[in-house]
Amino acid sequence: MSKSVLVVGADSGMGREFVGRLLAQRYRVIATVFDDTGRQKLEDRHPSVETVVQLDLADPDSARTSIGSVLDGPDLELSGVIVFAATLCPGPLEVISLDDYRKSLEVNNVAALMLYQVTMPALRRSKGWLAFVSSEAGKVAFPYMGLYISCKHALEGLCDVMRQEAAAFDVDVVVFEPGAVKTEMLNESRDRVLRLLESMHSTIGELYADRTRQFADFVQSNIENGISPAEAAARMMEELEKETPDTRCVIGQDAEQLLQMRRELSDREMDEMFAKVYGSVSSA
């Protein structure tokens, strides 16, 4: 019976790299992708992936059915599950739509609980592991990322309870907290902010335009200076290969530095630091 790992969001930059590392160690990979484009990218890079499931985590009930049918195989030993899939909708909270927030919660949080529920029976049998890719944004708040930060903070709390409950069955739950990684999601985030700037009506545009451009510049800096998806995937694999993986794993020097500041600085001091980057807090 071959050991299998479910990779949710295998069409992402980090997801594709992680799949490659699993295949190199002769794991059977069950990969999920969002659409035909993602499927093609994955299959072009890793044609030996046996099972590719196309699903939309914005519809967790449908996704549960799709994943459940794959896990029902009689010769399947599910060693682990790792979740890369996420959605990011940046912009000032005053102009973000409530529908975008609902979708963010479905993809980043409701789907996380669904994945825990649908995979726990198999993980309980194998005494395996379940890993979620959170972010430094799961611990630190900064402007114009409100929906993502809200969801990642919630994911961290959800994972704490998952870990506590799953420990009774010798199932490990691990949270990865990367900083900037050069992924498609960062590029999409920058482009979405620029489109938002163009669409804001004059009154709101005058209030937020300069600060939102500063945020777009900050995202561009992250794109240029972030670590590669391969580096992030290598660190994740290293952690998960431990007999007892850490409950949380910070990835990237920028994330380590930011989380250290969060531990040492007050809320006001953190606000002032971000004000210098975004111009988002009054100096009065």
Secondary structure, DSSP 8 states (H G I E B T S, - for coil): --EEEEEETTTSHHHHHHHHHHHHTT-EEEEEESSHHHHHHHHHH-TT--EEEE--TTSHHHHHHHHHHHHT-TT-EEEEEEE-------S-TTT--HHHHHHHHIIIIIHHHHHHHHHHHHHHHHT-EEEEE--GGGT---TT-HHHHHHHHHHHHHHHHHHHHHGGGT-EEEEEEE--B--HHHHHHHHHHHHHHHHS-HHHHHHHHHHHHHHHHHHHHHHHHSB-HHHHHHHHHHHHTSSS--SEEEESHHHHHHHHHHHHS-HHHHHHHHHHHH--S---
